[in-house]
Amino acid sequence: MVEKIKIFLDSDILERYLLGSTTEMETLQAERYIAMYPEVRKVYDELQENLEIYAKLHAVQSPDGLKEKIVARIRSERAGRRKFFRYAMAASIVACMFASASFFFWDQNQSLQEENTMVSNKIKLLEEDMKQQLEDVRNQFIVLNNPQTKKYNVRGNTKAKELKAVAYINPVKRLSYINVKKLPNLPEDQCFQMWAEVNGEMVNLGIIEEAATNDNLLALPYAKNAVGYITIEPKGGNQNPTVENIVANIAY
């Protein structure tokens, strides 16, 4: 055992352990020997004491004011960090505000685009409706003032003796209109409805309102040998004409 300790002390492991330059295995060995053998512990303490004395003898005195400079530097760095954190926090708040504002304006822009689209669509529909109305007025003027227009007086049958209407047919311009002059009174649950048989198909022209009488012209689909009908239907109109309730017909 003594020989083993002597070999260990003769090596430089203890000195290198003290300087922190041993390998992992040498470190474990040095720590084990120091803990187990008083002789090794005594030598280790002496080496440690000698190292401290050597360090003090060769220590370099620090420049004047170094401590104050180090403390000032630390305080400056801390202040810089606090300032950085404040700037970072402010930047984060600004970024959040910018993101919120961007989303708000984007949402507003989307809403405006949708509203613009709706307005544009409404304007287009109005333009088309006005164009159709102007076209209809032009056609009415042509029919009423063209010498080639044929005029047919229409009267109701026994179910509507008071019904009076005038049909205007222009085969050259291929335009047809009817002017309902007078409608008999009907029960509240009934109405007059206009139809046209064109090329073998029955076309629903809608309900004849009281306001549509007198000077208003109702357009008829033009076709050769077409026939128009006026029927009495349940209030609100019907999908198909009630044949037994035909009160007038117009052949054109």
C-alpha positions in Angstrom: 0.0 0.0 0.0 2.9 2.4 1.0 4.6 1.6 -2.4 1.3 2.5 -4.2 1.1 5.8 -2.4 4.8 6.6 -3.1 4.3 5.9 -6.8 1.3 8.2 -6.9 3.2 11.0 -5.1 6.2 10.6 -7.3 4.0 11.2 -10.4 2.9 14.7 -11.3 -0.8 13.9 -11.1 -1.4 15.8 -7.9 0.2 19.0 -9.3 -1.7 18.8 -12.5 -4.9 18.1 -10.7 -4.3 21.3 -8.7 -3.8 23.2 -11.9 -6.9 21.6 -13.6 -5.0 19.8 -16.4 -5.6 16.1 -15.5 -7.7 13.7 -17.6 -11.0 12.4 -16.4 -9.4 9.2 -15.1 -6.5 11.1 -13.4 -9.0 13.4 -11.8 -11.0 10.5 -10.3 -7.8 8.9 -9.1 -6.5 12.1 -7.4 -9.8 12.8 -5.7 -9.9 9.2 -4.4 -6.3 9.2 -3.1 -6.9 12.6 -1.4 -10.0 11.3 0.4 -8.5 7.9 1.3 -4.8 8.6 2.4 -3.8 11.3 4.9 -0.3 11.4 3.4 -1.7 12.4 0.0 -4.1 14.9 1.6 -1.1 16.5 3.5 0.9 16.8 0.3 -2.1 18.2 -1.6 -2.7 20.9 1.1 1.0 21.9 1.0 0.9 22.2 -2.8 -2.3 24.3 -2.6 -0.7 26.6 0.0 2.5 27.0 -2.0 0.4 27.8 -5.1 -1.5 30.5 -3.3 1.8 32.1 -2.0 3.2 32.0 -5.5 0.1 33.6 -6.9 0.3 36.4 -4.4 4.0 37.0 -5.0 3.4 37.3 -8.8 0.1 39.0 -8.7 -0.2 42.1 -10.9 -1.8 45.1 -9.1 -4.9 46.3 -10.9 -4.9 49.8 -12.3 -6.4 52.6 -10.2 -10.1 53.0 -10.6 -10.5 49.6 -12.3 -13.2 48.5 -9.8 -15.1 51.7 -10.3 -14.9 51.4 -14.1 -16.1 47.8 -13.9 -19.0 48.8 -11.7 -19.9 51.7 -14.0 -19.7 49.4 -17.0 -22.0 46.9 -15.3 -24.5 49.6 -14.5 -24.3 51.0 -18.0 -25.0 47.6 -19.5 -27.9 47.1 -17.1 -29.3 50.5 -18.1 -28.7 49.7 -21.7 -30.6 46.4 -21.3 -33.4 48.2 -19.5 -33.5 50.8 -22.3 -33.4 48.0 -24.9 -36.3 46.2 -23.2 -38.3 49.4 -23.1 -37.6 50.0 -26.8 -38.4 46.3 -27.5 -41.7 46.6 -25.6 -42.5 49.9 -27.3 -41.7 48.3 -30.7 -43.9 45.3 -29.9 -46.8 47.6 -28.9 -46.3 49.6 -32.1 -46.1 46.4 -34.2 -49.4 45.2 -32.6 -51.0 48.6 -33.2 -49.7 48.5 -36.8 -51.0 45.0 -37.3 -54.4 45.9 -35.8 -54.6 49.1 -38.0 -53.6 47.1 -41.1 -56.3 44.5 -40.4 -58.8 47.3 -39.8 -58.0 49.0 -43.0 -57.9 45.7 -44.9 -61.3 44.8 -43.5 -62.6 48.3 -44.3 -61.2 48.0 -47.8 -62.9 44.6 -48.3 -66.2 46.1 -47.1 -65.8 49.0 -49.5 -65.0 46.7 -52.4 -68.1 44.6 -51.6 -70.2 47.8 -51.3 -68.7 49.1 -54.6 -69.5 45.8 -56.3 -73.1 45.9 -55.0 -73.5 49.5 -56.1 -72.0 48.7 -59.5 -74.4 45.8 -59.9 -77.4 47.9 -58.9 -76.3 50.6 -61.4 -75.9 48.0 -64.1 -79.4 46.6 -63.3 -80.9 50.2 -63.3 -79.1 50.9 -66.6 -80.4 47.7 -68.2 -83.9 48.4 -66.8 -83.9 52.0 -68.1 -82.5 50.8 -71.4 -85.4 48.2 -71.6 -87.9 50.9 -70.7 -86.6 53.3 -73.3 -86.6 50.5 -75.9 -90.2 49.7 -75.0 -91.2 53.4 -75.2 -89.5 53.6 -78.7 -91.3 50.5 -79.8 -94.7 51.8 -78.6 -94.1 55.0 -80.5 -93.3 53.1 -83.6 -96.4 50.9 -83.3 -98.8 53.8 -82.6 -97.4 56.0 -85.4 -96.5 53.6 -88.1 -99.0 53.4 -90.9 -98.4 49.7 -91.3 -99.6 48.9 -87.8 -103.0 47.1 -87.8 -105.5 47.9 -85.1 -107.9 45.3 -83.6 -110.8 46.1 -81.2 -111.2 43.4 -78.6 -114.3 42.8 -76.5 -115.1 40.4 -73.7 -117.6 37.5 -74.0 -120.6 36.9 -71.9 -118.4 36.4 -68.8 -116.9 39.9 -69.1 -119.1 42.0 -71.3 -117.6 45.3 -70.1 -114.1 44.3 -71.1 -112.7 46.5 -73.8 -109.2 46.5 -75.4 -107.3 47.5 -78.5 -104.5 45.4 -80.0 -101.8 46.9 -82.2 -99.9 44.6 -84.6 -97.1 45.7 -86.8 -95.9 42.7 -89.0 -93.1 44.8 -90.6 -91.4 45.8 -87.3 -92.7 42.5 -85.7 -94.1 44.3 -82.7 -97.4 43.6 -80.9 -99.1 45.6 -78.1 -102.5 45.6 -76.4 -104.2 48.5 -74.6 -106.8 47.3 -72.1 -109.3 50.1 -72.0 -111.7 48.8 -69.4 -112.0 45.8 -67.1 -115.2 44.5 -65.4 -115.3 44.2 -61.6 -114.3 40.8 -60.2 -114.6 39.3 -56.8 -111.6 39.9 -54.5 -110.4 36.3 -54.9 -110.2 36.6 -58.7 -108.1 38.4 -61.3 -107.6 38.9 -65.1 -104.5 37.3 -66.6 -103.0 37.7 -70.0 -101.6 34.8 -72.2 -100.2 34.4 -75.6 -100.0 31.2 -77.7 -96.8 31.4 -79.7 -95.6 28.6 -82.0 -97.8 26.1 -80.1 -96.5 27.2 -76.6 -98.6 29.1 -74.0 -96.7 32.1 -72.6 -97.8 33.6 -69.3 -97.8 37.5 -69.7 -98.9 38.1 -66.1 -101.8 39.6 -64.3 -103.6 42.6 -65.7 -103.7 45.2 -63.0 -106.3 47.9 -62.9 -103.4 50.4 -63.0 -102.4 48.9 -66.4 -105.6 50.0 -68.1 -106.4 53.2 -70.0 -103.3 54.5 -71.8 -100.8 51.8 -70.9 -99.7 49.4 -73.5 -98.8 45.8 -72.6 -96.2 44.1 -74.9 -97.2 40.9 -76.6 -94.7 38.4 -78.0 -94.9 38.7 -81.8 -95.2 35.6 -83.9 -97.1 34.8 -87.1 -100.5 33.5 -86.5 -100.1 34.0 -82.7 -103.2 34.2 -80.5 -103.6 36.2 -77.3 -106.0 35.3 -74.4 -107.4 37.0 -71.4 -108.7 34.6 -68.7 -110.2 34.9 -65.2 -108.0 33.2 -62.7 -107.7 32.9 -58.9 -106.2 35.9 -57.1 -102.4 35.9 -57.6 -102.6 34.3 -61.0 -102.2 30.8 -62.4 -99.4 28.7 -63.9 -101.7 27.5 -66.7 -104.7 29.2 -68.2 -108.2 28.0 -67.2 -109.7 27.4 -70.6 -113.3 27.5 -69.5 -112.6 31.0 -68.1 -111.3 32.6 -71.4 -113.1 35.9 -71.7 -111.4 37.4 -74.7 -109.0 36.3 -77.5 -106.8 38.3 -79.9 -105.7 36.7 -83.2 -102.8 38.5 -84.8 
